[in-house]
Amino acid sequence: MNTLHPMPASAEGLAALLSDAPADVLFLADPRVVVTPGPRMLERMAQALRDTGAGWVYSDAVGHPRIDCRPGSVRDTFDFGPVVALSVPLAREAGGEPGLRWGALYDLRLRLSERAPVVRVPEPLYAAGPLETRPSGEAQFDYVDPRNRDYQVEMERVATGHLGRIGALLPPRFEPVPPCEETFPVTASVVIPVKNRERTILDAVGSALSQQAPFPFNVLVVDNHSTDGTTEMLRGVRDPRLVPVVPDRRDLGIGGCWDEAVFHPRCGRYAVQLDSDDLYAHEGVLARIVAELESGPFAMVVASYTMVDFSLTEIPPGLVDHREWTRENGRNNALRVNGLGAPRAFDTAVLRRVGFPNVSYGEDYAVALRLSRDYEVGRIYESVYLCRRWEGNTDSALPLETRNRYDAYKDWLRTVEIAARKRLLGARS
């Protein structure tokens, strides 16, 4: 029967729908969204389901293309749209975790993906009003909002179960950080990639140079061929600890700029992030981060930050501490979320063996996933960083095409990482 049923959130609601389903295909729709079906919407989705043997089918909408679901599309925020079709026999076979309040469909989707394809129909089968009207730069922080904590814990449990079933769940056992055999000119380097940030670069540099630490440090500013006043402003800073770096190449993203700093002969034993429009929260941040790196020892440390506006006034959600990253399950749960916190700091010798991908989005996420596969990641849960949200942020209000490209890239990173972890665990068994 070609009927749209409201998407259930709970395990109880989903079980009732599957039990009562009179046909082999179940169509679900988000009751919060007004959907205008196109010609043969349900027929096309059912056809795709049966022809491919899929367990789950979704489609594009008018004016809203989506991306293909990969093995690494394990985040609970994947955009399937407000209409999906399920294989009833496969859904019944897959079962589900009882007692879920919010994550029943997420759980079912992952379980179905273990048995059958998740298929996108690249056709605009319907029109729908937007569910999310906030800018991308605001909506992306929902998962760290303390008000959503119970929801996030449940989603983590669902994702962890999936990783365990597919053989990609890493236990809390870590490789020791290799002894450093290199020599470095200073203990730490603050790394600031920058391009066209004349409004903020001196604030960032001043914040870095004002750090009080019981060890020598410098500030590597990688100026990616700025065309505004940024370069001239940097030339006006008279401090020998400032190391301006201008790459020879003109095709570098943020990741490529990080590599320019990390492999620079003046890079320190540890490399510590500071974005060109952000600030450290106080003068003791660098010392705090280095102490944490050395206490593990850790290959990487991720700290916490406070969201502020351009004038440094705190804005929601305030403190972002990424407490979902626990020692026991942080590197597994990292596959469910799209970000890992800031500032990030690295053991330079270890980082040089991995390197950054030459992209301007997800470069930090890629490195964190790779390092966490082998090494323990240290955490600082108090705020040490002021993260400015303003119109100049690269992710403040992304168009759909860009959001899709970014999400597809991170899904690809997760796909690779899941495959690598399965191979690693298979080799150990």
PAMARLO-601216 format. One record per residue (C-alpha): x, z, y; residue number from 1; residue in three letters. Coordinates in nm, 2 decimals, m for minus. Each point is the difference from the previous one (the first is absolute). Layout:
<atoms>
X_Z_Y_NUM_ALA
...
</atoms>
This chain:
<atoms>
0.00_0.00_0.00_1_MET
0.15_m0.11_0.33_2_ASN
m0.05_0.31_0.20_3_THR
0.24_0.17_0.24_4_LEU
0.03_0.37_m0.07_5_HIS
0.15_0.25_0.25_6_PRO
0.36_0.08_m0.08_7_MET
0.02_0.35_m0.14_8_PRO
0.27_0.25_0.10_9_ALA
m0.03_0.25_m0.28_10_SER
0.07_m0.03_m0.37_11_ALA
m0.35_0.12_m0.08_12_GLU
m0.16_m0.28_0.22_13_GLY
0.22_m0.27_m0.15_14_LEU
m0.07_0.11_m0.36_15_ALA
m0.37_m0.01_0.07_16_ALA
0.02_m0.36_0.13_17_LEU
0.20_m0.12_m0.29_18_LEU
m0.22_0.17_m0.25_19_SER
m0.32_m0.16_0.15_20_ASP
0.16_m0.35_0.06_21_ALA
m0.23_m0.26_m0.16_22_PRO
0.25_m0.28_0.00_23_ALA
0.37_m0.06_m0.06_24_ASP
0.08_m0.03_0.38_25_VAL
m0.06_0.28_0.25_26_LEU
0.01_m0.08_0.37_27_PHE
0.08_0.27_0.25_28_LEU
m0.03_0.00_0.38_29_ALA
0.12_0.25_0.26_30_ASP
m0.33_0.15_0.15_31_PRO
0.17_0.05_0.33_32_ARG
0.05_m0.37_0.06_33_VAL
m0.26_m0.27_0.07_34_VAL
0.07_m0.29_m0.23_35_VAL
m0.14_m0.35_0.04_36_THR
0.04_m0.18_m0.33_37_PRO
0.12_m0.36_0.00_38_GLY
m0.12_m0.27_m0.23_39_PRO
0.02_0.12_m0.36_40_ARG
0.21_0.30_0.08_41_MET
m0.08_0.20_m0.31_42_LEU
0.00_m0.31_m0.22_43_GLU
0.36_m0.09_0.11_44_ARG
0.12_0.36_m0.05_45_MET
m0.15_0.02_m0.34_46_ALA
0.14_m0.34_m0.09_47_GLN
0.35_0.11_0.10_48_ALA
m0.04_0.32_m0.20_49_LEU
m0.10_m0.18_m0.32_50_ARG
0.23_m0.30_0.03_51_ASP
0.31_0.21_0.05_52_THR
m0.08_0.30_m0.22_53_GLY
0.04_0.22_0.31_54_ALA
m0.11_0.36_0.02_55_GLY
m0.04_0.00_0.38_56_TRP
m0.07_m0.29_0.24_57_VAL
m0.01_m0.01_0.38_58_TYR
0.01_m0.27_0.26_59_SER
0.07_m0.10_0.35_60_ASP
m0.26_0.03_0.27_61_ALA
m0.08_m0.22_0.29_62_VAL
0.28_0.04_0.25_63_GLY
0.17_0.26_m0.22_64_HIS
0.24_m0.14_m0.26_65_PRO
0.14_0.26_m0.24_66_ARG
0.32_0.02_m0.21_67_ILE
0.05_m0.02_m0.38_68_ASP
0.01_0.32_m0.20_69_CYS
0.33_0.05_m0.17_70_ARG
0.12_0.25_m0.25_71_PRO
0.15_0.18_0.30_72_GLY
m0.33_0.01_0.19_73_SER
m0.05_0.36_m0.11_74_VAL
m0.08_0.15_0.34_75_ARG
m0.34_0.13_0.04_76_ASP
m0.04_m0.18_0.33_77_THR
0.01_m0.35_m0.15_78_PHE
m0.26_m0.22_0.18_79_ASP
m0.23_m0.14_m0.26_80_PHE
m0.28_m0.04_0.26_81_GLY
m0.35_0.14_m0.02_82_PRO
m0.11_m0.20_m0.31_83_VAL
0.16_0.00_m0.35_84_VAL
m0.11_m0.10_m0.35_85_ALA
0.09_0.20_m0.31_86_LEU
0.00_m0.09_m0.37_87_SER
m0.23_0.26_m0.15_88_VAL
0.14_m0.02_m0.35_89_PRO
0.35_0.04_0.12_90_LEU
m0.10_0.28_0.24_91_ALA
m0.17_0.19_m0.28_92_ARG
0.31_m0.04_m0.22_93_GLU
0.23_0.11_0.28_94_ALA
m0.18_0.33_0.05_95_GLY
0.10_0.22_0.29_96_GLY
0.11_0.34_0.11_97_GLU
m0.30_0.24_0.02_98_PRO
m0.07_0.21_0.30_99_GLY
0.13_m0.23_0.27_100_LEU
m0.17_0.04_0.33_101_ARG
0.14_m0.30_0.19_102_TRP
0.23_m0.19_m0.22_103_GLY
m0.22_m0.13_m0.28_104_ALA
0.03_m0.37_0.10_105_LEU
0.37_0.03_0.07_106_TYR
0.04_0.15_m0.35_107_ASP
m0.20_m0.27_m0.16_108_LEU
0.18_m0.28_0.18_109_ARG
0.33_0.13_m0.12_110_LEU
m0.12_0.05_m0.35_111_ARG
m0.15_m0.35_m0.01_112_LEU
0.33_m0.15_0.13_113_SER
0.17_0.15_m0.31_114_GLU
m0.23_m0.21_m0.22_115_ARG
m0.09_m0.32_0.19_116_ALA
0.08_m0.19_0.32_117_PRO
m0.13_0.10_0.34_118_VAL
m0.10_m0.33_0.15_119_VAL
m0.05_m0.11_0.36_120_ARG
m0.22_m0.30_0.08_121_VAL
0.17_m0.16_0.30_122_PRO
m0.34_m0.12_0.14_123_GLU
m0.21_0.16_0.28_124_PRO
m0.29_0.09_m0.23_125_LEU
m0.17_0.22_0.27_126_TYR
0.00_0.12_0.36_127_ALA
0.03_0.37_0.08_128_ALA
0.03_0.22_0.30_129_GLY
0.32_0.20_0.04_130_PRO
0.02_0.34_m0.16_131_LEU
0.31_0.10_0.19_132_GLU
m0.01_m0.05_0.38_133_THR
0.31_0.21_0.09_134_ARG
0.33_m0.17_0.08_135_PRO
0.24_m0.03_m0.30_136_SER
0.24_0.24_0.16_137_GLY
m0.26_0.28_0.00_138_GLU
m0.17_m0.06_m0.34_139_ALA
0.33_0.00_m0.19_140_GLN
0.04_0.37_0.04_141_PHE
m0.32_0.11_m0.17_142_ASP
0.18_0.09_m0.32_143_TYR
0.21_0.26_0.17_144_VAL
m0.29_0.16_0.19_145_ASP
m0.03_0.36_m0.12_146_PRO
m0.38_m0.04_0.00_147_ARG
0.04_m0.25_m0.28_148_ASN
0.23_0.21_m0.22_149_ARG
m0.25_0.06_m0.29_150_ASP
m0.07_m0.37_m0.01_151_TYR
0.37_m0.09_m0.01_152_GLN
0.07_0.25_m0.28_153_VAL
m0.27_m0.16_m0.21_154_GLU
0.14_m0.35_0.07_155_MET
0.35_0.12_m0.09_156_GLU
m0.13_0.13_m0.33_157_ARG
m0.17_m0.34_m0.08_158_VAL
0.32_m0.20_0.09_159_ALA
0.22_0.24_m0.20_160_THR
m0.22_m0.05_m0.31_161_GLY
0.03_m0.38_0.04_162_HIS
0.38_0.01_0.03_163_LEU
0.01_0.22_m0.31_164_GLY
m0.21_m0.23_m0.20_165_ARG
0.21_m0.31_0.09_166_ILE
0.33_0.17_m0.07_167_GLY
0.12_0.02_0.36_168_ALA
m0.03_0.37_0.08_169_LEU
0.34_0.16_0.08_170_LEU
0.05_0.36_m0.09_171_PRO
0.17_0.24_0.25_172_PRO
0.34_m0.06_m0.14_173_ARG
0.26_m0.16_0.24_174_PHE
0.34_m0.16_m0.02_175_GLU
0.27_0.19_0.19_176_PRO
0.11_m0.15_0.32_177_VAL
0.34_m0.16_m0.07_178_PRO
0.30_0.16_0.17_179_PRO
0.09_m0.18_0.31_180_CYS
0.34_m0.17_m0.03_181_GLU
m0.02_m0.17_0.35_182_GLU
0.14_0.14_0.33_183_THR
m0.22_0.00_0.31_184_PHE
0.10_0.04_0.37_185_PRO
m0.28_0.25_0.07_186_VAL
m0.24_0.21_m0.20_187_THR
m0.32_m0.16_0.12_188_ALA
m0.12_m0.31_0.18_189_SER
m0.34_m0.02_0.17_190_VAL
m0.11_m0.36_m0.06_191_VAL
m0.22_m0.17_0.26_192_ILE
m0.10_m0.36_m0.05_193_PRO
m0.14_m0.15_0.32_194_VAL
m0.14_m0.31_0.15_195_LYS
m0.17_m0.02_0.34_196_ASN
m0.07_0.37_0.05_197_ARG
0.10_0.04_0.36_198_GLU
m0.28_0.25_0.06_199_ARG
0.12_0.24_m0.27_200_THR
0.36_m0.06_m0.12_201_ILE
0.16_0.24_0.24_202_LEU
m0.23_0.27_m0.11_203_ASP
0.09_m0.05_m0.36_204_ALA
0.38_m0.03_0.07_205_VAL
m0.02_0.31_0.22_206_GLY
m0.18_0.19_m0.27_207_SER
0.27_m0.09_m0.25_208_ALA
0.29_0.08_0.22_209_LEU
m0.14_0.34_0.10_210_SER
0.02_0.12_m0.36_211_GLN
0.20_0.32_m0.06_212_GLN
0.18_m0.01_m0.33_213_ALA
0.30_0.18_m0.15_214_PRO
0.15_m0.34_m0.11_215_PHE
0.10_m0.32_0.16_216_PRO
m0.27_m0.27_0.03_217_PHE
m0.07_m0.33_0.18_218_ASN
m0.29_m0.22_0.09_219_VAL
m0.01_m0.35_m0.14_220_LEU
m0.24_m0.21_0.21_221_VAL
m0.05_m0.34_m0.16_222_VAL
m0.12_m0.23_0.28_223_ASP
m0.17_m0.29_m0.16_224_ASN
0.06_m0.24_0.28_225_HIS
m0.24_0.15_0.25_226_SER
m0.12_m0.23_0.28_227_THR
m0.14_0.27_0.24_228_ASP
0.21_0.27_0.17_229_GLY
0.09_0.19_m0.32_230_THR
0.35_m0.13_m0.03_231_THR
0.09_0.07_0.36_232_GLU
m0.14_0.35_m0.03_233_MET
0.22_0.07_m0.30_234_LEU
0.30_m0.12_0.18_235_ARG
m0.07_0.26_0.27_236_GLY
0.03_0.29_m0.25_237_VAL
0.35_0.15_0.04_238_ARG
0.04_0.21_m0.31_239_ASP
0.27_m0.08_m0.26_240_PRO
m0.23_0.11_m0.28_241_ARG
m0.23_m0.30_0.07_242_LEU
0.10_m0.30_m0.21_243_VAL
m0.19_m0.31_0.10_244_PRO
m0.02_m0.26_m0.28_245_VAL
m0.10_m0.36_0.07_246_VAL
m0.04_m0.20_m0.32_247_PRO
0.15_m0.34_m0.03_248_ASP
m0.31_m0.12_m0.18_249_ARG
m0.32_m0.07_0.18_250_ARG
m0.23_0.00_m0.30_251_ASP
0.00_0.38_m0.07_252_LEU
m0.31_0.22_m0.04_253_GLY
0.01_0.37_0.03_254_ILE
0.14_0.03_m0.35_255_GLY
0.28_m0.24_0.08_256_GLY
0.08_0.21_0.31_257_CYS
0.02_0.31_m0.21_258_TRP
0.25_m0.17_m0.23_259_ASP
0.21_m0.09_0.31_260_GLU
0.02_0.37_0.08_261_ALA
0.05_0.13_m0.35_262_VAL
0.28_m0.24_m0.08_263_PHE
0.16_0.04_0.34_264_HIS
0.35_0.16_m0.01_265_PRO
m0.11_0.28_0.24_266_ARG
m0.30_0.10_m0.21_267_CYS
0.00_0.36_m0.10_268_GLY
m0.02_0.18_m0.33_269_ARG
m0.38_0.02_0.05_270_TYR
m0.23_m0.24_0.18_271_ALA
m0.30_0.14_0.18_272_VAL
m0.29_m0.20_0.14_273_GLN
m0.13_0.00_0.35_274_LEU
m0.23_m0.28_0.11_275_ASP
0.05_m0.14_0.35_276_SER
m0.32_0.14_0.14_277_ASP
0.01_0.34_m0.16_278_ASP
0.17_0.33_0.06_279_LEU
0.14_0.30_m0.19_280_TYR
m0.21_0.31_0.05_281_ALA
0.30_0.22_0.10_282_HIS
0.38_0.01_0.02_283_GLU
0.05_0.15_m0.35_284_GLY
m0.17_m0.28_m0.19_285_VAL
0.32_m0.19_m0.11_286_LEU
0.16_0.32_m0.12_287_ALA
m0.32_0.09_m0.19_288_ARG
m0.02_m0.33_m0.18_289_ILE
0.37_m0.01_m0.10_290_VAL
m0.03_0.35_m0.14_291_ALA
m0.29_m0.11_m0.21_292_GLU
0.18_m0.31_m0.12_293_LEU
0.30_0.22_m0.11_294_GLU
m0.21_0.27_m0.16_295_SER
m0.12_m0.22_m0.28_296_GLY
0.20_m0.19_0.01_297_PRO
m0.26_m0.27_0.07_298_PHE
0.04_m0.37_0.02_299_ALA
m0.27_0.00_0.27_300_MET
m0.20_0.25_0.21_301_VAL
m0.34_m0.06_0.15_302_VAL
m0.11_0.23_0.28_303_ALA
m0.33_0.04_0.19_304_SER
m0.12_m0.11_0.33_305_TYR
m0.26_0.06_0.27_306_THR
m0.21_m0.28_0.13_307_MET
0.01_m0.03_0.38_308_VAL
m0.11_m0.24_0.27_309_ASP
0.24_m0.18_0.23_310_PHE
0.01_0.31_0.23_311_SER
0.09_0.22_m0.31_312_LEU
m0.34_0.17_m0.01_313_THR
m0.10_0.08_m0.36_314_GLU
m0.28_m0.22_m0.14_315_ILE
m0.19_0.00_m0.33_316_PRO
0.09_0.05_m0.28_317_PRO
0.28_0.21_0.16_318_GLY
0.25_0.12_m0.26_319_LEU
0.07_m0.26_m0.27_320_VAL
0.19_0.19_m0.27_321_ASP
m0.07_m0.21_m0.31_322_HIS
m0.05_0.30_m0.22_323_ARG
m0.12_m0.24_m0.27_324_GLU
0.37_m0.05_m0.07_325_TRP
0.08_0.28_m0.25_326_THR
0.31_0.05_m0.21_327_ARG
m0.21_m0.04_m0.31_328_GLU
m0.20_m0.31_0.09_329_ASN
0.11_m0.13_0.34_330_GLY
0.18_m0.31_m0.13_331_ARG
m0.30_m0.09_m0.21_332_ASN
m0.26_0.06_0.27_333_ASN
0.22_m0.21_0.23_334_ALA
m0.14_m0.30_m0.18_335_LEU
m0.35_0.09_0.11_336_ARG
0.06_0.02_0.37_337_VAL
0.15_m0.23_0.26_338_ASN
0.23_0.23_0.18_339_GLY
0.24_0.29_m0.06_340_LEU
0.06_0.17_0.33_341_GLY
0.27_0.02_0.27_342_ALA
0.27_0.04_0.09_343_PRO
0.18_m0.12_m0.31_344_ARG
0.36_0.08_m0.06_345_ALA
0.24_m0.13_m0.27_346_PHE
0.33_0.06_m0.18_347_ASP
0.18_m0.30_0.14_348_THR
0.21_m0.06_m0.31_349_ALA
m0.31_m0.02_m0.22_350_VAL
m0.19_m0.21_0.25_351_LEU
0.28_m0.25_0.01_352_ARG
m0.05_m0.07_m0.37_353_ARG
m0.37_m0.08_0.06_354_VAL
m0.02_m0.15_0.34_355_GLY
m0.31_m0.08_0.21_356_PHE
m0.22_m0.31_m0.04_357_PRO
0.02_m0.22_0.30_358_ASN
m0.36_0.05_0.12_359_VAL
m0.17_0.18_0.29_360_SER
m0.27_0.17_m0.20_361_TYR
0.03_0.21_m0.31_362_GLY
0.38_m0.01_0.00_363_GLU
0.01_0.39_0.00_364_ASP
m0.26_0.01_m0.27_365_TYR
0.20_m0.24_m0.22_366_ALA
0.31_0.22_0.03_367_VAL
m0.19_0.32_m0.06_368_ALA
m0.16_m0.13_m0.32_369_LEU
0.34_m0.13_m0.13_370_ARG
0.19_0.32_0.07_371_LEU
m0.28_0.23_m0.13_372_SER
0.01_m0.18_m0.33_373_ARG
0.34_0.16_m0.08_374_ASP
0.05_0.28_0.25_375_TYR
m0.18_0.30_0.14_376_GLU
m0.13_m0.04_0.35_377_VAL
0.02_0.31_0.22_378_GLY
m0.29_0.10_0.23_379_ARG
m0.03_0.17_0.33_380_ILE
m0.36_0.11_0.07_381_TYR
0.03_0.12_0.35_382_GLU
m0.02_m0.25_0.29_383_SER
0.33_m0.12_0.12_384_VAL
m0.10_m0.33_0.15_385_TYR
m0.24_m0.13_0.27_386_LEU
m0.16_m0.33_m0.10_387_CYS
m0.14_m0.18_0.29_388_ARG
m0.32_m0.20_m0.05_389_ARG
m0.04_m0.26_0.28_390_TRP
m0.08_m0.36_0.06_391_GLU
0.36_m0.10_m0.06_392_GLY
0.00_0.12_m0.37_393_ASN
0.04_m0.28_m0.24_394_THR
m0.29_0.12_m0.21_395_ASP
m0.23_0.13_0.27_396_SER
m0.27_m0.27_m0.03_397_ALA
0.10_m0.25_m0.27_398_LEU
m0.21_m0.32_m0.05_399_PRO
m0.15_m0.05_m0.35_400_LEU
0.25_m0.26_m0.10_401_GLU
0.29_0.23_0.08_402_THR
m0.16_0.30_m0.18_403_ARG
m0.05_m0.22_m0.31_404_ASN
0.36_m0.12_0.01_405_ARG
0.13_0.36_0.04_406_TYR
m0.22_0.13_m0.28_407_ASP
0.09_m0.28_m0.23_408_ALA
0.37_0.07_0.06_409_TYR
m0.03_0.37_m0.08_410_LYS
m0.21_m0.08_m0.31_411_ASP
0.28_m0.23_m0.11_412_TRP
0.25_0.28_0.05_413_LEU
m0.21_0.23_m0.21_414_ARG
m0.04_m0.27_m0.27_415_THR
0.38_m0.03_m0.03_416_VAL
0.04_0.38_0.01_417_GLU
m0.26_0.06_m0.27_418_ILE
0.17_m0.26_m0.22_419_ALA
0.34_0.16_0.06_420_ALA
m0.13_0.35_m0.08_421_ARG
m0.16_m0.12_m0.32_422_LYS
0.33_m0.16_m0.11_423_ARG
0.19_0.31_0.09_424_LEU
m0.24_0.23_m0.20_425_LEU
m0.01_m0.25_m0.29_426_GLY
0.38_0.01_m0.02_427_ALA
0.00_0.38_0.00_428_ARG
m0.25_0.03_m0.28_429_SER
</atoms>
